[in-house]
Amino acid sequence: MFHRLITWIVLAWGISCLSADSFQLALNTLQQRCFTCHGTNGKTKGDLDLTLLKSEQAFIEHPEVLEQLKDVLVFNEMPPEDESPLTSTERFLLLDYFKLLLTKTSEHPPDPVHEASLRRLNRFQYNNAVVDLFDLRCVVFSLPEQMMREHQNYFKPETGKMPDKVTVGSRPLGKSQMIEKRLAGVAPFPQDLRAENGFDNRVDHLSLSPLLLESFLGLAQSIVESDDFNQENVGIWDVFFASPKDDANLPEVVQDRLRSFLTRAFRQPPETHTLERYTGYVLDLLNQGYPFTDSMKAVASMALSSPRFLYLFDRPPQINIATKNNDYDLAARLSFFLWGSIPDQHLIKLAAEGKLSDPATLDAEFRRMMHDQRLKRFCDSFPSQWLQLERIISSAPNPDKFPDFYYLKYRDSMHMMMEPLLLFETILIENLPITQLIDSDFTYRSLLLQEAYGSLAIGKLPENIPSEVTVLNFHRLPVTDRRMGGVITTAATMTMTSSPDRSKPITRGAWLTTVLFNKPPEPPPADVPPLTEQPGQGEENMTLRERLAQHRERSDCKGCHEKIDPLGFALENYDAIGNWRSHYENGREVDVSGKLFRQHAFTNPVEFKDALLAEKDLFTRGLAGHLLSFALSRALTPSDQEALDEIVAATKRDGYRIQTLIKSIILSQPFLKHSETQSTH
């Protein structure tokens, strides 16, 4: 009742009416409960000195501190466990007040110049953009970062259903998977690495050095000069490269072809002087006696080397000029988010008409794009990075301790990484609740993976399954044993968060808090020695939990370990390759008991999943944060938090369905704000 009353007061009176009293209440509570560790007598744990924030305006001017204070309340991280907790009234009033102040920070957006983002295409986007621009019937170059290779075109989002059997391969772990139809003589530029706790499309990572620029120039030329760049493989050959039948109006023909081509390449119509420059270049080559097709190849190479093709630029509305239709920016943002490539002709047409930002049109385009085959590129990029699956590539369990992990010199990780990826694709295509990512009632297993799980094998696979060394047959199976299901208890997750010899609860806990809740822990102090792989003298009969308890006695380690250790130990029943165990090698029983956020007690992995599901709104917010960061190609800021609240609320109203979550991101202010038309212009 008290919670409802306060909520009603806040809604009825607004921020200003509560401001003075609320600030004094918040300040009094902080002084009594927080200043001892964060400001009094020179103590500034976590480098946070709250005594410097002496007014409401001081809080507003430090939104990152507000966000930090709000988070420690949401996740019940403060006060420390050895101090008395806040009362429910104190916690609610503080949390509500900090949220109100955060809304005030969003009323003062940053300098529009600093909002502008300029980033080049990463390797994955470059390949897709070139394929779509020329309508290639092959890829430009092979992409090891694309972890899954489909062999029977199982991905059909327009049906809203994943098949019960899929035949796939793993690119990073199988050389045969790299054999595909591609342009001969075209070498890729270096792979773009993931940002720490981020993605490989981040604006602060995608710069263009002089050396890389030179490689782009050579790459563009090698594409159009490839022997495979011909009428058979290039879908736009007849309408762009083929010689016109009538040379009478050749300048007009060249200009018309270039206008359409450059509009797609640059994601908006070229300016008149730009179009004339490109047209003049072709005509000069023709006057010098170069064949028409070769001249058009040269100008196509020129376009691929242009910053207008290589760079994505979001213009803040305050600095846009009157003639710019910001729907073009929205079309590019949409297509690179969902398709990892340039907009198609339909998106360009809607942008040209100024209709794309209309809510009804945007909704229809979202549904069209979600039913398009190009959505597979989103699945080839986002989930593997979100789940950090590249870590499994370097996982090499000790063959003496885990001989069953290896099969005819092939590692089970080839099969392992497919399971969470297929689970994500199914949830996306079938528009299932995102809670299935935590605790699904189905999964996909190959024969070898099923055997590797041992006692965690589920269901029954068909008989007479062929060899699965390079091409893997995965079957959809119902999950009735809740120790399985979801991405967090897959063998892939367990293996990539372990060392060659043992499970690593701290690593698993850090992975869980980063992936599920988008709260990566701080790196450990540099002078903390790592835990040894083997028990030391006197530790032979200790459990891993007991050894780690000794290891983290330092006060500067305790805070983070209190947050991440309960999550990591919750998965201790799974060994270094994901097999079930109830005892360690020394005979001691595995203890997985703990509390999630100091509230939800659990004694086994199933109860741990129940605890996570009890906090599904926090998981929704974490996943929404990852998706929004991926969509915007940047790290999130405190000004994005209000939008996240709205995204979570919309997703919750529709039963936590994943497509509603993605649609809410597209409709959010951070995604749309660069596309708003300003009346002043």
C-alpha angles and dihedrals in degrees: 000000000000091000091052092047094053091045090052091050092051092049095043101044100029130214100303096058093054097037104097098039093041092051092051091048091049092047092049091050092047091049092051099041109022113027093075090070099023109049114343117112092357095300113144108166111190088014088280119136108183093179088077091065099079100154141035089250090056089057092048090051090055104052092161089063091047090052091049092050092047092050096051088054095046092049093040092235098140142098096036118260093255091060129070112271125244116265116251089250093052092046094048096047093047093046093047092048094049090050090052091051090050089057088055091053089056089057088069106055120194124262106295091228089062090048091062113103125200118183135154125235114272119229094266092050093044092055092048093045093052091046091052096041093056095028088235120196090212138037124268094230136341118272117212089186088067095086101190128058115194116213104185104032093252093160106097109151092174089071094055089222136094116217121250090239128039129182113211144152136210116244101196094047103040126055092200088063090064091062105100140128108285141146110287116234095019114123121195124236117242119296115262110238126226117260113243106278087354144075139278094253097066115141093221091058103042103080126147117232121195089252092052091045089055090051090052090054091052092043093054091050093047091053097057092038095051115119087231092056094094144114092284095058104027113078096195093050097111096045098042116016103030117095113257116249092230121046094187095100098027097146091052092047092051092046093048092050092047094047091060094039096048092045089062095038094050095034091235136049113288117247115256096254091048093051091047091050093052092044092050090051091057093045091050091054091048091050088053089057101258115148116257095244093050090049092052090048089054093051090046089054088049090054092050089055094050120108086229088067100034097046133062112206125188109199115206110234093241093065099039117114122235096254094056116100104209091202086084090062090048091050091053093046091051096047096046091047098050103021104025089228148073121304118271124237093269093056090046091051093051090047091050089053092048091238103114096085091053105112095230092048092046090051091051092048091050090055092046093050093047089056095049124103090234088073085082087077090062088053090048092054116027107044097046091051094042090052092040090230093163085081091071091063090071095039111117113171115205105273091211092057098033107029092153090066090073124068121183090332090308120115123231088231087084087066096033097061092054094063099067092038093053090045091054093047092051093050089049098046094042092041094232125170114279088234085080086072087066101035114008126182091216140035141176122251136178121210093255093046091048090053092046091057091063109183090012092063111127135200123347128287123215117269126250096034109175125239113296105200099120106000112050126206112207122190127200111241132182116246114224097155105073092203080082129046129082128045100279098069098041119122088243093061093044094048098046091049093053136077120238090268109031148010116271111216093185091053091047092048092050090048092051097048091046098045101035102035103020090235107126111193122240115265114263120261111277094237096056110108115225122250110264117246093233126046113264128227109307092014098085094105097038124107119236089252090056093048091050091048088062091044095057101047090117112107093225090057099043098076096057094040091055087059102042106028097070089055094048096045089050086073098045091111086074114076128214093292098034100265118142121256134170097187136039122238090266090058096253116138118252110247113203099163120130147118128267110225087347089286114074114060120205136177101186139023093266092056088046089057089050089053091051091049090051085062096042092134089062090048089049090052091048094051091043089054092052092048094046091049090049091048094049095039091226143084115274122251133203089265089066094058097085089054090051089054090055093046092052092047093051092047092049092051090058097049095267093289113175098227090054088053092052093044091051089054091054090049093047123111096242089056096043104032096089087056097054114114112232116220090215089068 
